[in-house]
Amino acid sequence: MRIVTWNINSVRLRLPLVLRLLQELQPDVLCLQETKAIVDVFPGAALAEAGWPHQLVAGMKGYNGVAIVSRLPIEETVSREFCGRTDARHVAARIDDGPEVHNFYVPAGGDVPDPAVNDKFAHKLEFLAEMTTWLGTDRSPDHPMILVGDLNIAPLETDVWSHKQLLNVVSHTPVEVEALDKVQASAGWIDAVRKIVPPEERLYSWWSYRAKDWSAADKGRRLDHVWVTPPLDGGIRHAEVIRDARGWEKASDHAPVVVDLDL
């Protein structure tokens, strides 16, 4: 199975890029975040015509939104809301009698890493805590599962361009990394990308639009992740960030992440 995760930052605006990615990478499953499209306007017909007819979409107007797009049948679907909000941040489906795929879009958390003064940061930490509880009680590490998405946290020192300068910047603060570690421990999740790309090697999946030349500056962060449970650990064959896609015309500020698995 080839699975790709991509924060597309508006699926309708960047539909040509999604279609290009599908044709170039030929994933079995594509998981999108920040689709910014309610279900009625999600471009499902175009994706189905391209060869990916099996779809699970959760959307809201102008914000958030997640989708699983598959050329394999999907079943046993779930779309869970967290923190008492209907903000379209999770969908899950079992893929053609295979693994269960969870697609998450974790809240970004605003600019100030203090839950006492920043409601967005408080929401992010609450979301992560609820993820941990739900995955730890409703799911088993013995079950073949894949968790992907824009988790909005770069946990390792090599997941950011400067560990020292970003220690107090939302997405790399110790409190967020600790919260993400707890999510990862909830069902024995294994970072599939870092099984292939050594943790000592710098790796990013997001570069800000603010950089005049994002590639030359290379001030990136690895915010997009693919995790698997222990039954799939031995099947991880390939992983990479499709950095070139960040340079496509009218690109998302996130690059796609691809993982190949033997099931």
C-alpha positions as CSV (number, residue, x, y, z in Angstrom):
1,M,0.0,0.0,0.0
2,R,1.2,3.5,-0.8
3,I,-0.3,6.2,1.4
4,V,0.1,9.9,1.0
5,T,-0.8,12.7,3.4
6,W,-1.0,16.3,2.4
7,N,-2.3,19.5,3.9
8,I,-3.6,20.9,0.7
9,N,-4.7,24.4,2.0
10,S,-7.9,24.4,-0.1
11,V,-8.7,21.4,-2.2
12,R,-10.8,23.3,-4.8
13,L,-8.1,26.0,-5.3
14,R,-5.4,23.4,-5.7
15,L,-7.4,20.6,-7.4
16,P,-4.9,20.6,-10.4
17,L,-2.1,19.9,-8.0
18,V,-4.0,17.1,-6.3
19,L,-4.7,15.5,-9.7
20,R,-1.0,15.9,-10.6
21,L,0.1,14.3,-7.4
22,L,-2.3,11.3,-7.9
23,Q,-1.0,10.7,-11.4
24,E,2.7,11.1,-10.5
25,L,2.7,9.1,-7.3
26,Q,-0.2,6.7,-7.9
27,P,-1.0,6.3,-4.2
28,D,-3.6,3.7,-3.1
29,V,-4.8,6.2,-0.5
30,L,-4.5,10.0,-0.3
31,C,-5.4,11.8,2.9
32,L,-6.0,15.5,2.7
33,Q,-6.2,18.1,5.4
34,E,-7.3,21.7,5.4
35,T,-9.6,21.1,2.5
36,K,-11.7,24.1,3.3
37,A,-14.7,22.6,1.6
38,I,-18.1,21.3,2.8
39,V,-19.0,17.9,1.5
40,D,-21.4,19.3,-1.2
41,V,-18.6,21.2,-2.9
42,F,-15.7,18.8,-2.4
43,P,-14.4,17.9,-5.9
44,G,-15.1,14.2,-5.5
45,A,-16.3,13.7,-9.0
46,A,-13.0,14.9,-10.5
47,L,-11.0,12.6,-8.1
48,A,-13.3,9.7,-8.9
49,E,-12.8,10.3,-12.6
50,A,-9.1,10.2,-12.1
51,G,-9.3,6.8,-10.6
52,W,-9.9,7.4,-6.9
53,P,-13.7,6.8,-6.4
54,H,-13.8,5.8,-2.8
55,Q,-14.0,8.8,-0.6
56,L,-14.7,9.8,3.0
57,V,-15.1,13.6,3.6
58,A,-15.7,15.8,6.6
59,G,-15.8,19.5,5.8
60,M,-16.8,22.9,6.9
61,K,-17.0,26.1,5.0
62,G,-13.7,28.0,4.6
63,Y,-11.8,26.2,7.4
64,N,-10.3,22.8,8.4
65,G,-11.7,19.8,6.6
66,V,-10.2,16.3,6.1
67,A,-10.7,13.6,3.5
68,I,-9.6,10.1,2.6
69,V,-9.5,9.4,-1.1
70,S,-8.8,5.9,-2.2
71,R,-8.8,3.7,-5.2
72,L,-9.4,0.7,-3.0
73,P,-12.9,0.3,-1.3
74,I,-13.3,1.8,2.1
75,E,-15.5,0.5,4.9
76,E,-16.3,0.9,8.6
77,T,-16.0,4.7,8.4
78,V,-15.7,7.0,11.4
79,S,-15.7,10.8,11.7
80,R,-15.1,11.8,15.3
81,E,-15.4,15.3,16.7
82,F,-13.1,16.4,19.5
83,C,-13.4,19.0,22.3
84,G,-17.1,19.3,21.8
85,R,-16.6,21.1,18.4
86,T,-17.9,20.2,15.0
87,D,-14.8,21.4,13.2
88,A,-14.0,18.5,10.8
89,R,-10.6,17.4,12.0
90,H,-10.8,13.6,11.8
91,V,-12.0,10.8,9.6
92,A,-11.1,7.2,9.6
93,A,-11.9,4.2,7.5
94,R,-10.8,0.6,7.0
95,I,-9.3,0.1,3.6
96,D,-10.5,-2.9,1.6
97,D,-10.2,-5.5,4.4
98,G,-6.9,-4.0,5.4
99,P,-5.6,-1.5,7.9
100,E,-7.7,1.2,9.5
101,V,-6.5,4.7,8.4
102,H,-7.0,7.7,10.7
103,N,-6.6,11.1,9.1
104,F,-6.1,14.0,11.6
105,Y,-5.8,17.8,11.4
106,V,-4.6,18.9,14.8
107,P,-5.3,22.6,15.7
108,A,-2.4,24.9,14.9
109,G,-2.5,26.6,18.3
110,G,-2.1,30.3,17.5
111,D,1.0,32.3,18.2
112,V,1.4,32.3,22.0
113,P,2.4,29.0,23.7
114,D,0.4,29.7,26.9
115,P,-3.0,28.1,27.4
116,A,-3.8,30.7,30.1
117,V,-3.8,33.6,27.6
118,N,-4.3,31.8,24.3
119,D,-7.5,29.9,23.7
120,K,-6.2,28.4,20.5
121,F,-3.2,26.9,22.3
122,A,-5.5,25.6,25.1
123,H,-7.7,24.0,22.4
124,K,-4.6,22.3,20.8
125,L,-3.5,20.8,24.1
126,E,-7.1,19.7,24.9
127,F,-7.4,18.1,21.5
128,L,-4.2,16.2,21.9
129,A,-5.2,15.0,25.3
130,E,-8.6,13.8,24.0
131,M,-6.8,12.0,21.1
132,T,-4.6,10.2,23.6
133,T,-7.5,9.0,25.7
134,W,-9.7,8.0,22.7
135,L,-7.0,6.1,20.8
136,G,-5.8,4.5,24.1
137,T,-9.2,3.2,25.1
138,D,-11.1,2.7,21.8
139,R,-8.2,1.3,19.7
140,S,-5.7,-1.5,20.3
141,P,-2.0,-1.5,19.3
142,D,-2.5,-5.1,18.2
143,H,-4.8,-3.8,15.4
144,P,-3.2,-2.8,12.0
145,M,-3.7,0.9,11.9
146,I,-2.2,3.9,10.1
147,L,-2.4,7.4,11.5
148,V,-1.6,10.3,9.2
149,G,-2.1,14.0,9.0
150,D,-1.0,17.5,9.8
151,L,-0.3,17.1,13.5
152,N,1.0,20.6,13.7
153,I,4.0,19.6,15.9
154,A,7.6,19.0,14.9
155,P,8.8,16.8,17.8
156,L,12.5,16.2,17.1
157,E,15.3,18.7,17.1
158,T,16.0,17.7,13.5
159,D,12.3,18.3,12.6
160,V,12.9,22.1,12.7
161,W,15.5,24.4,11.2
162,S,16.6,25.6,14.6
163,H,15.8,23.8,17.8
164,K,17.2,26.6,19.9
165,Q,15.3,29.4,18.2
166,L,12.0,27.5,18.0
167,L,11.8,26.2,21.6
168,N,9.3,28.8,22.5
169,V,7.5,28.9,19.1
170,V,4.2,27.1,18.8
171,S,4.7,23.7,17.1
172,H,8.0,22.9,18.8
173,T,7.5,23.8,22.5
174,P,8.3,21.1,25.1
175,V,4.7,21.0,26.3
176,E,3.4,20.2,22.7
177,V,6.1,17.6,22.1
178,E,5.3,15.9,25.4
179,A,1.6,15.9,24.5
180,L,2.4,14.4,21.1
181,D,4.6,11.7,22.8
182,K,1.5,10.7,24.8
183,V,-0.6,10.4,21.7
184,Q,2.1,8.3,20.1
185,A,2.3,6.0,23.2
186,S,-1.5,5.6,23.2
187,A,-1.5,2.7,20.8
188,G,2.2,2.0,20.4
189,W,2.4,4.2,17.3
190,I,5.6,4.0,15.3
191,D,6.9,7.0,13.2
192,A,7.1,5.3,9.8
193,V,9.0,8.2,8.2
194,R,11.7,8.2,10.8
195,K,12.1,4.4,10.3
196,I,13.4,5.2,6.9
197,V,14.8,8.7,7.3
198,P,17.2,8.5,10.3
199,P,16.3,10.8,13.2
200,E,19.7,12.4,12.9
201,E,18.8,13.7,9.5
202,R,17.0,17.0,9.1
203,L,13.6,16.6,7.5
204,Y,10.8,19.2,6.9
205,S,7.3,19.1,5.4
206,W,6.3,22.7,5.8
207,W,7.8,26.0,4.8
208,S,6.2,29.4,5.5
209,Y,4.8,31.5,2.7
210,R,6.5,34.5,4.4
211,A,10.0,33.4,3.2
212,K,10.9,35.2,-0.1
213,D,12.7,32.1,-1.3
214,W,11.5,29.2,0.9
215,S,13.9,26.6,-0.6
216,A,17.0,28.7,-0.2
217,A,16.1,29.8,3.3
218,D,15.0,26.3,4.2
219,K,13.5,27.3,7.5
220,G,11.2,24.3,7.6
221,R,9.4,22.2,10.1
222,R,8.2,18.6,9.9
223,L,4.5,19.0,10.9
224,D,3.1,16.2,8.7
225,H,3.3,12.6,9.9
226,V,2.6,9.0,9.1
227,W,2.5,6.5,12.0
228,V,1.7,2.8,12.1
229,T,0.9,0.3,14.9
230,P,3.3,-2.6,15.6
231,P,1.7,-5.1,13.3
232,L,2.7,-2.9,10.3
233,D,6.2,-2.0,11.6
234,G,8.0,-4.7,9.7
235,G,6.3,-3.7,6.4
236,I,7.6,-0.2,6.2
237,R,9.5,-0.1,2.9
238,H,9.8,3.6,1.8
239,A,9.1,7.1,3.1
240,E,9.9,10.5,1.8
241,V,8.7,14.1,1.8
242,I,7.9,15.2,-1.8
243,R,9.7,18.5,-1.4
244,D,9.4,19.5,-5.1
245,A,5.6,19.8,-4.6
246,R,6.2,22.8,-2.3
247,G,7.7,24.6,-5.4
248,W,4.7,23.8,-7.8
249,E,2.8,26.8,-9.0
250,K,0.2,28.0,-6.4
251,A,1.6,25.4,-4.0
252,S,0.4,24.6,-0.5
253,D,2.8,25.6,2.2
254,H,3.0,21.9,3.1
255,A,4.6,19.2,1.0
256,P,3.1,15.7,0.6
257,V,4.5,12.8,2.7
258,V,4.5,9.3,1.2
259,V,5.0,6.0,2.8
260,D,5.0,2.5,1.2
261,L,4.0,-0.5,3.2
262,D,3.9,-4.2,2.7
263,L,0.7,-5.4,4.3
